[in-house]
Amino acid sequence: MSDRWLAFYPIFSPAVIVVVVVLVTIAFAWMEWSRKLRFRIWRIVSLMVVMLSLSGLIFRPAVPRKKNSSAIVLLTSNYRTQTVDSLVRLFPELTILQAPESEKYNKGEYLPSFHSLTALQGNIRFVVGDGLPLHALDLLNEKEFDYIPGHPHEGISELTLPPVMVNALTTIQGTYTNHRKFSTITLRSPAGDEDAVQVSPGINHSFELLFTPKQVGNFLYHVQLKDSSGSIVEENPLPISITEAKKLNILFLQHFPTAEVRYLKNFLAEQNHAIAVRYQLSKGTYRYEFANSSPRLTDKINTALLAAFDLVILDTDVFQSLSVSEKNSLKESIDQGLGAIVLFHDLPSKINGLKSFLPVSFTKVKQDTVAVHIRGYTHVFPVTSETILPNRSVQSVVDSKGRILAGYIHHGFGKIGFQVLQETYPLIIQGKKDSYAMLWAPMLTQIARNEKVPFQLNVITEGPLYTNEPVDIEILSSGNQPFLFADSVRIPLAEDVLLDDRWSGRAWFENAGWHSFQFSGDSTLHHVYIFNPGEWESWRANVQTKMNRLSHPHHRDKEMETVLDYRPISAWYFFILLVCAAGFLWLAPKL
């Protein structure tokens, strides 16, 4: 039984205890009162104390204390001790638990493993430090905790590596945080240093590293952080899988020759892409040029012709001159996977029918030039005085201070791109081919027709992949059920209940190094590299921090509630009273 200020947890039935205690107390009190000895009153008081002490040991009373529901603070690696101390002062009843491998806190209790989180559903109030790894977050159905980041990590916190093809200039982009720990970031291949950039102190600064691989295969590069004396203060492996460059079939449609297209055509031809160019000399009369390709053009644009190309680049003059049937053929081909890029020779608002082909909105701006930052240098280009309004359907490829200069939208299985820069060819004249390639290559490769494959595999686990941690994968099927193997071990797959032909699975790898996925009946290997724990710590911590921020709600549906929790009164108090009172009863007759 309980009330607001006291609760009891008796060993036996309360009614029986009360009856027995009352009867025994009355009997012994009568006996003491009948004895003609000194200290009669004190003996009866001592007797009452003895009986109350015995009652306390049997009834086990408890007093209330205020306690917070959902009152667990979970400490992860790299937590701030001052933050935890402040939380404990604000919420004294917090239970402090520690994730495996976190630094010891004097009042913390370690979880045996992350699997123990399942028993804490809905009770974790705070997560402090680098946060829970992704596989541990998956164990929590209720992620209603407040996340408090730990100490900022020095080093590289983000890294983006595009598909790497042999003999193609590749740009590695990243972000770093530096408090004067290092001054140079160096990319080193098995053959030696490939590129290096000087960095300054700061938080979340960006950097780029360039290299041109010369051989196909899987290679282990390294990213080194060096101090001002040239000593390596941190080094992490960077696995790079280099493939054969895809040779694109590109069709240029022009109303008349321009220097912009001529230099672009020559640049792409040097990269061994198959080029076909059609100029209009007069109405119904055309001139053709070919590079790395045999002649195959006709005067009329139709779906049969466009099916042979991966990308069509046309200017707005040609677009306006196309017949209705040619425009329909172009749209139909794009819907089936073709990529198209529109080059602007006039203001978008003056181009008839553009809105139905490229459904984006433009607005006028005052600037007719724009500065683009490429590899540490600023280049100024002429640009149309109308700019595209950003929206969720527009994927930006090149931008400057939020102004989209090149990008694309999805249209069926294909893409429609745009380029509003007017003259980029001076980069080649000035001998800056690398900058020119960095400006054009991403747009061309992203918009061109995707290669048709029966299964497309994507690793969706973010950041560096570690040993003995899950690697989540997504498979897009062309209609058949996939059978996937990871290092010859079959991986169970489940199809999305809402989206047909979308499958997901999870793999684990015990050893660090290169591993491969392979579909049954397909000889193609999809390579993945597994890191040792401790490599790329800053990158890993940044990914965990982002995911933990996303996992907890910005506004908790329910605040931490205060409830009454009854704490048993220590039996030692009753035992000491019992001994003292019984001792007096034993000693009183002898005084």
C-alpha positions in Angstrom: 0.0 0.0 0.0 1.1 3.6 -0.5 0.1 7.2 -0.2 1.6 10.5 -1.4 4.4 10.7 1.2 5.1 7.1 2.1 4.9 3.6 0.5 5.2 0.1 2.0 6.4 -3.1 0.4 5.6 -5.7 3.1 7.0 -9.2 3.1 3.7 -10.7 4.4 0.1 -9.7 4.3 -0.3 -6.2 5.8 -3.4 -7.2 7.7 -1.7 -10.2 9.4 1.3 -8.1 10.3 -0.8 -5.3 11.8 -2.8 -7.8 13.9 0.3 -9.6 15.1 2.2 -6.4 15.9 -0.6 -4.9 17.8 -1.3 -8.0 19.9 2.4 -8.6 20.6 2.9 -4.9 21.5 -0.1 -4.9 23.9 1.1 -8.2 25.6 4.7 -7.1 26.1 3.6 -3.6 27.2 1.4 -5.2 29.9 4.2 -7.4 31.0 6.6 -4.5 31.3 4.0 -2.4 33.1 3.4 -5.2 35.6 7.1 -5.5 36.5 8.0 -3.5 39.6 11.3 -2.2 38.2 12.8 1.3 37.6 12.4 3.2 34.3 8.9 1.9 33.6 8.0 4.6 31.2 11.3 4.4 29.4 11.1 0.6 29.2 7.6 0.9 27.5 9.0 3.5 25.1 11.9 1.3 24.3 9.5 -1.6 23.7 7.5 0.6 21.3 10.7 1.4 19.5 11.6 -2.3 19.2 8.2 -3.1 17.8 8.3 -0.2 15.3 11.8 -1.3 14.2 10.6 -4.8 13.6 7.6 -3.4 11.8 9.9 -1.3 9.6 12.0 -4.4 8.7 8.9 -6.3 7.8 6.8 -3.5 6.1 9.8 -2.1 4.2 8.6 1.5 4.0 9.8 3.8 1.1 9.9 7.5 0.7 9.1 9.3 -2.6 11.6 11.2 -4.7 11.1 13.1 -7.9 12.4 11.2 -11.0 12.4 12.0 -14.7 10.8 9.6 -17.1 13.0 8.9 -20.2 15.9 9.8 -18.0 18.9 8.2 -19.6 21.9 10.1 -21.0 24.0 8.0 -23.3 27.6 8.9 -23.7 29.4 8.1 -27.0 33.0 8.6 -28.0 34.4 12.1 -27.9 31.8 13.5 -25.5 32.5 16.7 -23.6 32.8 16.0 -19.8 31.6 19.6 -19.0 28.4 19.0 -21.0 27.7 15.8 -19.1 28.4 17.5 -15.7 26.0 20.3 -16.7 23.2 17.8 -17.6 23.7 15.9 -14.3 23.4 19.2 -12.4 20.2 20.1 -14.2 18.7 16.6 -14.0 20.2 14.9 -10.9 18.2 11.7 -11.5 19.6 11.0 -15.0 20.9 7.5 -15.5 24.3 7.7 -17.2 25.1 4.9 -19.6 28.1 4.7 -21.9 28.4 3.3 -25.4 31.2 0.7 -26.1 34.6 2.4 -26.7 33.5 5.7 -25.2 35.8 7.4 -22.7 35.1 6.4 -19.0 32.9 8.8 -17.0 33.2 8.5 -13.3 29.4 7.8 -12.8 28.8 6.0 -16.1 27.9 2.3 -16.7 29.0 0.7 -19.9 26.5 -1.1 -22.2 27.6 -4.6 -23.0 27.0 -3.9 -26.7 24.9 -1.7 -29.0 22.3 -4.5 -29.1 21.4 -3.5 -25.5 19.8 -0.3 -26.9 16.7 -2.3 -27.9 15.8 -2.6 -24.2 16.1 1.2 -23.8 13.4 2.1 -26.4 11.9 5.5 -25.6 14.0 6.1 -22.4 17.1 7.7 -23.9 16.8 11.5 -23.3 20.2 12.7 -24.4 23.0 11.4 -26.6 26.3 13.2 -26.1 29.5 12.9 -28.2 30.0 11.7 -31.8 26.7 10.0 -31.7 25.5 6.4 -32.3 26.8 4.7 -35.5 24.2 4.1 -38.2 23.7 0.4 -37.4 23.0 1.3 -33.8 20.5 3.9 -34.7 18.7 1.3 -36.7 18.1 -0.6 -33.5 16.0 2.3 -32.1 12.4 2.5 -33.3 11.9 5.6 -31.1 14.7 8.2 -31.7 13.2 10.9 -29.4 16.5 12.0 -27.9 18.3 15.3 -27.9 21.7 15.1 -29.5 24.6 17.2 -28.2 27.8 16.9 -30.3 31.2 16.4 -28.8 34.5 18.0 -29.4 35.0 19.1 -33.1 37.4 16.7 -35.0 40.4 18.1 -36.8 41.0 16.6 -40.2 38.9 15.8 -43.3 35.2 15.7 -42.5 33.8 15.1 -45.9 35.1 13.5 -49.1 33.4 13.0 -52.5 35.0 10.8 -55.1 33.2 10.6 -58.5 33.4 7.6 -60.8 37.0 7.4 -61.9 37.9 6.5 -65.5 41.3 5.9 -67.0 43.0 9.0 -68.7 40.2 11.3 -67.5 40.9 14.2 -65.2 39.2 13.4 -61.8 38.4 15.9 -59.0 38.2 14.8 -55.4 36.3 17.3 -53.4 36.3 17.5 -49.6 35.9 19.6 -46.5 38.3 19.9 -43.6 38.5 21.5 -40.1 41.9 22.7 -39.1 43.2 24.4 -35.9 46.7 24.7 -37.1 47.3 21.0 -36.9 48.3 20.7 -40.6 49.0 23.1 -43.5 49.0 20.8 -46.6 46.7 18.1 -47.9 48.5 15.7 -50.3 47.1 13.0 -52.6 49.6 10.2 -53.1 49.2 7.4 -55.5 51.3 4.2 -55.7 53.5 6.1 -58.2 54.0 9.1 -56.0 52.4 12.5 -55.2 49.6 13.4 -57.5 48.4 16.7 -56.1 48.7 18.9 -53.0 46.8 22.0 -51.7 47.8 24.5 -49.1 45.1 24.9 -46.4 44.5 27.6 -43.8 43.1 27.2 -40.3 39.3 27.2 -40.1 36.1 25.1 -39.8 34.4 23.4 -42.7 36.7 24.8 -45.5 36.5 23.1 -48.9 39.4 21.7 -51.0 40.0 19.9 -54.3 42.5 17.4 -55.4 43.1 16.5 -59.1 44.6 13.5 -60.7 44.5 11.7 -64.0 44.8 7.9 -63.6 46.8 6.0 -66.3 45.8 2.4 -65.6 42.6 0.4 -65.1 42.2 -1.5 -61.8 41.8 -1.2 -58.0 44.4 1.0 -56.4 45.0 2.2 -52.9 45.9 5.9 -52.8 46.6 7.8 -49.6 45.5 11.3 -48.4 48.2 12.8 -46.2 47.9 15.8 -43.8 51.3 17.5 -43.4 52.4 20.3 -41.1 54.5 23.3 -42.0 57.7 21.2 -41.7 56.5 18.6 -44.2 56.0 15.9 -41.5 52.9 13.7 -41.9 50.5 14.3 -39.0 47.7 12.0 -40.4 47.4 9.6 -43.2 44.4 7.6 -44.4 44.0 5.2 -47.3 41.8 6.2 -50.3 40.6 3.2 -52.4 40.1 4.1 -56.0 38.5 1.7 -58.6 39.6 2.9 -62.1 37.5 1.7 -65.1 37.6 2.2 -68.8 36.2 5.5 -69.9 32.8 5.3 -71.5 32.9 6.5 -75.1 29.9 8.7 -75.7 28.1 9.1 -79.0 27.4 12.8 -79.2 25.3 14.7 -81.7 25.7 18.5 -82.2 22.9 20.3 -83.9 23.8 23.9 -84.8 22.1 26.6 -86.9 25.6 28.0 -87.8 29.1 27.2 -86.7 30.4 28.9 -83.5 33.7 28.9 -81.7 32.1 27.6 -78.6 30.9 24.4 -80.2 34.1 24.0 -82.4 36.4 23.9 -79.3 34.0 21.7 -77.4 33.7 19.3 -80.3 37.5 19.1 -80.7 38.0 18.6 -77.0 35.6 15.7 -76.9 37.1 14.2 -80.0 40.5 14.2 -78.3 38.8 12.1 -75.5 37.9 9.5 -78.1 34.2 10.2 -78.0 32.3 9.7 -81.2 31.2 13.0 -82.6 28.6 14.0 -85.2 27.9 17.6 -86.1 25.1 19.0 -88.3 25.2 22.6 -89.5 22.4 24.3 -91.4 23.7 26.1 -94.5 20.3 27.1 -95.7 16.7 25.9 -95.5 16.7 22.2 -96.0 20.5 22.1 -96.7 22.9 20.8 -94.1 26.6 20.2 -93.7 28.0 17.2 -91.6 31.2 16.6 -89.7 32.3 13.4 -88.0 35.1 12.5 -85.6 35.7 8.9 -84.3 32.5 8.0 -86.1 31.3 6.8 -89.5 28.7 9.0 -91.4 25.1 8.0 -90.4 23.0 11.2 -90.4 19.9 12.1 -92.3 18.4 15.5 -92.8 15.4 14.6 -90.7 15.6 14.1 -86.9 13.7 11.0 -85.8 13.7 8.5 -83.0 15.6 5.9 -85.1 18.5 8.3 -85.6 18.5 9.5 -82.0 18.6 6.0 -80.6 22.2 5.7 -81.8 23.3 8.6 -79.6 23.9 9.1 -75.9 23.8 12.9 -75.9 22.4 15.7 -78.1 23.8 19.2 -77.8 21.7 21.8 -79.6 21.4 25.6 -79.5 18.2 27.6 -79.2 18.3 28.7 -82.8 18.1 25.0 -83.9 15.4 24.3 -81.4 13.2 26.9 -82.8 13.7 25.7 -86.3 12.8 22.1 -85.6 9.4 20.9 -86.9 6.7 19.7 -84.5 7.4 16.0 -85.5 11.2 16.5 -84.8 10.5 18.0 -81.4 8.2 15.2 -80.6 10.8 12.7 -81.7 13.4 14.5 -79.5 11.1 14.4 -76.5 10.2 10.7 -77.1 13.9 9.8 -77.3 14.7 11.7 -74.1 11.8 9.9 -72.4 13.5 6.6 -73.4 16.9 7.6 -71.9 18.6 10.1 -74.3 20.3 13.1 -72.8 20.0 16.6 -74.2 21.8 19.9 -73.5 20.4 23.3 -74.6 22.9 26.1 -75.3 21.4 29.6 -75.2 22.0 32.1 -78.0 19.1 34.4 -76.9 17.2 35.2 -73.8 15.0 32.2 -72.7 11.9 34.4 -72.5 12.2 35.1 -76.3 12.5 31.4 -77.3 9.2 30.0 -78.6 8.1 26.7 -77.2 11.0 26.4 -74.8 8.8 26.2 -71.7 7.1 23.0 -73.0 10.5 21.4 -73.7 12.5 22.7 -70.7 9.9 23.3 -67.9 11.9 25.6 -65.7 11.3 29.2 -64.7 13.7 32.1 -65.5 13.9 35.6 -64.0 15.8 38.7 -65.2 19.1 39.7 -63.5 21.3 42.8 -64.0 24.6 41.0 -64.3 25.6 39.7 -67.8 28.9 38.2 -66.5 29.5 35.8 -63.8 32.6 34.6 -61.8 33.1 30.9 -61.5 35.6 29.4 -59.1 37.6 26.5 -60.6 40.5 24.9 -58.8 41.5 27.9 -56.7 41.1 30.4 -59.6 38.3 32.7 -60.6 37.2 32.8 -64.2 34.7 35.4 -65.6 32.3 34.3 -68.3 29.6 36.1 -70.3 26.1 34.8 -69.3 22.5 35.4 -70.3 20.8 38.2 -68.3 18.1 35.7 -67.3 18.8 33.1 -64.6 17.0 29.9 -63.6 14.9 30.0 -60.5 16.0 27.1 -58.2 13.4 24.4 -57.4 13.5 20.7 -56.4 13.3 19.4 -60.0 16.4 21.3 -61.1 19.8 19.6 -60.4 22.6 22.1 -60.4 25.9 21.1 -61.9 27.7 24.5 -62.1 26.7 27.5 -60.0 28.1 30.7 -58.7 26.9 32.2 -55.4 23.6 30.4 -55.7 23.0 31.3 -59.4 22.6 28.1 -61.4 24.7 28.2 -64.6 24.4 24.6 -65.8 22.2 21.8 -64.7 19.4 19.4 -65.8 16.0 18.1 -65.0 14.7 14.5 -65.3 12.4 13.7 -68.1 11.2 10.1 -68.2 14.4 7.9 -68.3 16.5 10.7 -69.7 17.6 14.2 -68.8 17.3 17.7 -70.3 20.2 19.9 -69.5 21.0 23.6 -70.0 24.1 25.8 -70.1 23.7 29.6 -69.9 27.4 30.4 -70.0 28.2 32.0 -73.4 31.9 31.7 -74.0 34.0 29.0 -72.2 36.4 28.3 -75.0 38.9 31.0 -74.0 40.0 28.6 -71.3 41.5 26.3 -74.0 43.1 29.2 -75.8 44.8 30.2 -72.5 46.1 26.6 -72.1 43.7 25.8 -69.1 42.4 22.5 -70.4 42.0 21.1 -66.9 39.7 24.0 -65.9 37.8 23.5 -69.1 37.4 19.8 -68.4 36.2 20.5 -64.9 33.6 22.8 -66.2 32.2 20.6 -69.0 32.9 16.9 -68.0 30.5 16.7 -65.0 27.6 18.0 -67.0 28.3 15.8 -70.0 28.7 12.6 -68.0 25.7 13.2 -65.7 23.2 14.1 -68.5 24.3 11.5 -71.1 22.3 8.3 -71.6 22.9 5.8 -68.8 24.1 2.4 -69.8 21.4 -0.3 -69.7 22.2 -3.0 -67.2 19.9 -5.7 -65.8 20.8 -4.7 -62.2 22.1 -1.4 -60.8 23.8 -1.8 -57.4 24.3 1.2 -55.0 26.0 1.2 -51.6 23.7 3.5 -49.5 25.7 3.4 -46.2 27.3 6.8 -45.9 30.9 7.5 -45.0 33.8 5.0 -44.6 32.8 1.4 -44.3 34.3 -0.5 -41.4 34.9 -4.1 -40.6 32.2 -6.0 -38.7 29.6 -3.3 -39.4 26.7 -3.6 -41.8 26.9 -2.4 -45.4 23.5 -1.5 -46.7 22.9 -1.9 -50.5 20.1 -1.0 -52.9 19.5 -2.8 -56.2 17.4 -1.4 -59.0 16.2 -4.2 -61.3 15.1 -4.2 -64.9 12.3 -6.6 -64.0 14.1 -9.8 -62.9 14.7 -11.0 -59.4 18.4 -10.4 -58.4 20.6 -13.0 -56.8 23.6 -11.2 -55.2 26.8 -12.6 -53.7 29.3 -10.8 -51.5 32.7 -12.6 -51.7 30.8 -15.7 -52.9 28.4 -15.6 -50.0 24.8 -15.1 -51.0 23.1 -12.0 -49.6 19.4 -12.1 -48.6 17.4 -9.5 -50.5 13.9 -8.0 -49.9 11.8 -6.2 -52.5 10.3 -2.8 -51.6 6.6 -3.3 -50.8 5.8 0.0 -52.5 8.2 0.2 -55.4 8.5 -2.6 -57.8 12.0 -3.8 -58.8 13.7 -2.0 -55.9 15.5 -4.4 -53.7 17.6 -3.9 -50.5 20.0 -6.0 -48.6 22.8 -5.9 -46.0 26.3 -7.4 -46.0 29.0 -7.7 -43.4 32.8 -8.0 -44.0 35.2 -9.3 -41.4 38.5 -8.2 -43.0 39.7 -4.9 -44.2 40.6 -4.4 -47.9 38.9 -4.9 -51.3 35.7 -7.0 -51.5 33.3 -7.5 -54.3 29.6 -8.0 -55.1 28.5 -10.0 -58.0 25.1 -10.9 -59.5 24.3 -14.5 -60.4 24.8 -15.0 -64.2 26.8 -11.7 -64.5 30.6 -11.6 -64.6 30.8 -8.0 -63.6 32.3 -7.3 -60.2 31.2 -4.4 -58.1 34.1 -3.5 -55.9 33.9 -2.0 -52.4 36.7 -1.2 -49.9 36.4 -1.9 -46.1 38.4 0.2 -43.7 39.9 -0.7 -40.3 38.2 1.0 -37.4 40.0 4.3 -36.6 40.7 5.2 -40.2 39.1 8.4 -41.4 37.9 9.2 -37.9 36.9 12.8 -38.7 34.9 11.7 -41.8 33.1 9.0 -39.8 32.4 11.3 -36.9 30.9 13.9 -39.2 28.6 11.3 -40.9 27.5 10.1 -37.4 26.8 13.6 -36.2 24.6 14.4 -39.2 22.6 11.2 -38.9 22.1 11.7 -35.1 20.9 15.3 -35.7 18.4 14.0 -38.3 17.2 11.2 -36.0 16.1 13.3 -33.1 13.0 15.5 -33.6 13.5 19.3 -33.5 10.5 19.5 -31.1 9.8 16.5 -28.7 6.2 15.4 -28.8 6.4 15.1 -25.0 8.7 16.9 -22.6 10.5 15.0 -19.9 7.8 14.2 -17.3 8.4 14.3 -13.6 7.1 11.3 -11.7 7.3 10.0 -8.1 9.7 7.2 -7.6 9.7 5.5 -4.1 13.1 4.7 -2.6 13.2 2.1 0.3 14.4 3.4 3.6 17.6 1.6 4.5 17.1 -1.4 6.8 20.2 -0.3 8.7 18.2 2.5 10.4 15.6 0.1 11.8 18.3 -2.4 12.8 20.3 0.2 14.7 17.1 1.4 16.5 16.2 -2.2 17.3 19.6 -3.0 18.8 19.6 0.2 20.9 16.1 -0.2 22.2 16.6 -4.0 22.9 19.9 -3.2 24.6 18.2 -0.7 26.9 15.5 -3.3 27.8 18.2 -5.8 28.7 20.2 -3.3 30.7 17.4 -1.5 32.6 16.8 -4.3 35.2 20.5 -4.2 36.1 20.6 -0.5 36.8 
